[in-house]
Every structure is written in structure tokens, then in C-alpha cells.
Amino acid sequence: MLDDKFLCKKQIFQEFGISKSTFYRLVKGLGLHIERRLLSPTEAENLRNVLRGMDVQAKGKRKN
């Protein structure tokens, strides 16, 4: 889903179906630093990969 457009953070958390506060809580919990500007396509894809990884881990924990 990599494209050449810059994204706002709102588009990312809406894509994952999480609230703004949950998004920032996850980012803070992971120790990530996100600048106060639009996300470049590379930054957006890296953030998506991290959030997808967390989703996979959460699903694995629920099964046990």
C-alpha cells in the first residue's frame, strides 16, 4: 500500500480502526518518536508495519 503521498496521522489510526488516544498511547508505549508534521510515505509504511506486528502479537496472546 506504499504510495507517494504524505499522510496525516489521522489517516493511519483510522486505517487501523483505533482512536487517536489509543494510537498515541501505542506510539508512546513503543518508545517511538513521531514528528508533529505529515508522515512521509516511508514513515507511514514503517508505522503501519509496527502496528501490524502489534496486531499479530495481540491476536497470538488472545489464543492462549
C-alpha positions, 0 to 999 in steps of 0.5 A: 500500500506504499504510495507517494503521498504524505499522510496525516496521522489521522489517516493511519489510526483510522486505517487501523480502526483505533482512536487517536488516544489509543494510537498515541498511547501505542506510539508512546508505549513503543518508545517511538518518536513521531514528528508533529508534521505529515508522515512521509510515505516511508514513515507511514509504511514503517508505522503501519508495519509496527502496528501490524506486528502489534496486531499479530502479537495481540491476536497470538496472546488472545489464543492462549 
